[in-house]
Amino acid sequence: MKKSELQQIIREEIQKALTESTTKVVNEAANVPSNIMDFAKRKGSYAVSLVKKAATWAEKSGKRIKGGTAIGKNYSTIVLDMTNNGSEIYINLDKETIELFGEKVTDAKSFAKVLAAKQ
C-alpha cells in the first residue's frame, strides 16, 4: 500500500468519525434551537452541557426552549426563553450555574418546583 493511499484512508476515517460525532450531538440536542446550540458549542463543552441540562429539565416539566440570546461581558450569560421572549432561564457560564426566574436550580426536581411556584 502506498503512503498516499494510507493517508487518504486516514483522512476519510477521521472525516467519518467527525461527521458521526457532530450528528450525534445535534440529535441529542434537538430540543434546543440551533442558534443557541451553535453558540454553546463555540463557548465550549461546559456550555453545551449546561444548555442541554436546562433544556432537559424544561422538557421534564412540560415546557421547551423556544429561543434565547447571550448577554454580558464576553457573552458569559445565556438567556433561554420558554415563552416568546420570556427570559425565564439564565445560565451563567463563568459560575456554571442555572437560574429559573432568578432562583438557582440544580436538578429537574428543583426546576419543576420553581416553575410550579411561578405559574
Secondary structure as the mmCIF struct_conf table of DSSP 4:
data_model
#
loop_
_struct_conf.conf_type_id
_struct_conf.id
_struct_conf.beg_label_comp_id
_struct_conf.beg_label_asym_id
_struct_conf.beg_label_seq_id
_struct_conf.end_label_comp_id
_struct_conf.end_label_asym_id
_struct_conf.end_label_seq_id
HELX_RH_AL_P HELX_RH_AL_P1 LYS A 3 GLU A 28
TURN_TY1_P TURN_TY1_P1 ALA A 29 ASN A 31
BEND BEND1 VAL A 32 VAL A 32
HELX_RH_AL_P HELX_RH_AL_P2 SER A 34 LYS A 43
HELX_RH_AL_P HELX_RH_AL_P3 SER A 45 LYS A 60
TURN_TY1_P TURN_TY1_P2 SER A 61 GLY A 62
STRN STRN1 GLY A 67 ILE A 71
BEND BEND2 GLY A 72 GLY A 72
HELX_RH_3T_P HELX_RH_3T_P1 LYS A 73 TYR A 75
STRN STRN2 THR A 77 ASP A 81
BEND BEND3 MET A 82 THR A 83
TURN_TY1_P TURN_TY1_P3 ASN A 84 ASN A 85
STRN STRN3 ILE A 89 ASN A 92
TURN_TY1_P TURN_TY1_P4 LEU A 93 GLU A 96
STRN STRN4 THR A 97 LEU A 100
TURN_TY1_P TURN_TY1_P5 PHE A 101 GLY A 102
STRN STRN5 GLU A 103 VAL A 105
BEND BEND4 ASP A 107 ASP A 107
HELX_RH_AL_P HELX_RH_AL_P4 ALA A 108 LYS A 118
#
